[in-house]
């Protein structure tokens, strides 16, 4: 029997259209940065995930061309 674990999801605000969207984060890979398209406007959002010692995840979302 195969068991599956649920990945956590967080709500973020799209830096382009301002809509709140739900994104699933992979909490098994540690701190990371990747691009995910907005589910509403389809523009690329750079997500930066950082994990605290207690496992709490912080997600920062920014536009692809922001510094």
C-alpha positions as CSV (number, residue, x, y, z in Angstrom):
1,X,0.0,0.0,0.0
2,X,1.4,3.4,-1.0
3,X,1.0,6.3,1.3
4,X,1.0,9.9,0.1
5,X,1.8,12.9,2.1
6,X,0.1,16.2,1.6
7,X,2.3,19.1,0.7
8,X,1.4,22.3,2.5
9,X,-0.1,25.2,0.6
10,X,0.0,28.9,1.3
11,X,-1.9,31.9,0.0
12,X,0.1,34.6,-1.8
13,X,-0.8,37.8,-3.6
14,X,0.2,38.0,-7.2
15,X,2.6,40.9,-7.7
16,X,1.1,41.6,-11.1
17,X,-2.7,41.3,-10.9
18,X,-3.1,41.5,-7.1
19,X,-5.2,38.3,-6.8
20,X,-4.7,36.0,-3.9
21,X,-3.7,32.6,-5.1
22,X,-3.0,29.3,-3.4
23,X,0.4,27.7,-4.1
24,X,1.6,24.3,-3.0
25,X,5.1,24.3,-1.5
26,X,7.6,21.4,-1.3
27,X,8.7,21.4,2.3
28,X,11.1,18.5,1.8
29,X,13.7,20.5,-0.1
30,X,14.6,23.2,2.4
31,X,15.2,26.8,1.4
32,X,14.6,27.3,-2.3
33,X,13.6,29.7,-5.0
34,X,11.6,28.9,-8.1
35,X,9.1,30.4,-10.6
36,X,5.4,29.6,-10.7
37,X,2.9,31.1,-13.1
38,X,-0.1,33.0,-11.6
39,X,-3.2,31.0,-11.8
40,X,-5.2,34.1,-12.8
41,X,-3.0,36.2,-15.1
42,X,-0.4,33.6,-16.1
43,X,2.6,35.8,-15.4
44,X,5.7,34.4,-13.8
45,X,6.0,34.9,-10.0
46,X,9.4,34.2,-8.3
47,X,8.7,32.4,-5.1
48,X,11.4,32.3,-2.4
49,X,10.8,29.8,0.4
50,X,12.7,29.9,3.7
51,X,12.1,27.5,6.6
52,X,12.5,28.3,10.3
53,X,14.0,25.8,12.7
54,X,10.5,24.8,13.8
55,X,9.5,24.0,10.2
56,X,7.4,27.0,9.7
57,X,7.6,28.2,6.0
58,X,7.9,31.8,4.9
59,X,7.0,32.5,1.3
60,X,8.0,35.7,-0.5
61,X,6.5,36.4,-3.9
62,X,7.9,39.0,-6.4
63,X,7.6,39.9,-10.0
64,X,10.2,38.2,-12.3
65,X,11.9,41.5,-13.1
66,X,12.0,42.9,-9.6
67,X,15.5,43.1,-8.0
